[in-house]
Amino acid sequence: MVVAGTMPIAKRRLLLVENHPLYRRRLRRLLEETGTYTVVAEAENSHQAIHRADIHAHDIVPIDVHLPGVTGLTLARVLRKQRPTAQLVVLSMYLDDTRRFDAIRAGAVAYLIKDLGADALVEAPRRVASGENLLNQLVVGRPQLAWRVLDEFRALSGAVPGHDGAGALGDPFLLLSSREIEVLDCVAQGLSNREIAGELFVTEQTVKNHMTSVLRKLDVNDRIQAVLYGVEHGWIELGPQPYAATVAATDRQSA
């Protein structure tokens, strides 16, 4: 209810990217029940997220790090380019400094474990929306992680011997367009050209054109090599997802 003479508080718009339907539904319910957030779109993989981020204005993006195909951290880098003002919140079943460091590199402002209690899962986006960078606060309290971040910035600036300052800018992945990444994500999930065309609402010839461009930019000969190149460089994950563990986490937080 809005008190007369006051302006209603605008809800924070969320693009929710989560592979597992059960966890996604429960997280959406937890967030929207607060009255602070509205989920403007959902996605279960990277190509859906890239497409929906382009057509739905959003403020915060909770991202499952373990997406099939193009990974959640890779997706975070793409979304960071698409909408630099959006706040990226990484969700994971695992807690370690390597993943935290990769989240920092991807431009995320928070790294949350999925089996956190409901209150913590709701509180983190609120703090992010108010301008807090939870990952920066974490780095301050973990010296080893702080030194690793510092070394990364030195490498990017050319201050470390053996680095030319190009750093991540020399990553061929950054040469791919958003649409090319969508196509590569579909290929990594085993879709045919016809299926990709249906998924992305384009013609088969358009899919072939994008794939040809991907092969040229990555300097590989076929789509299998392109996927393996992505796996080797950490852009793509193959194999089963930890569904049972995710369901167990949602059961604990909803209990």
Helices and strands as residue ranges (DSSP letters): E 12-17, H 21-32, E 37-43, H 46-55, E 60-64, E 69-70, H 72-82, E 87-92, H 97-106, E 110-113, H 118-129, H 134-140, H 143-157, G 167-170, G 172-175, H 178-188, H 193-200, H 204-218, H 223-232, E 236-237, H 243-254
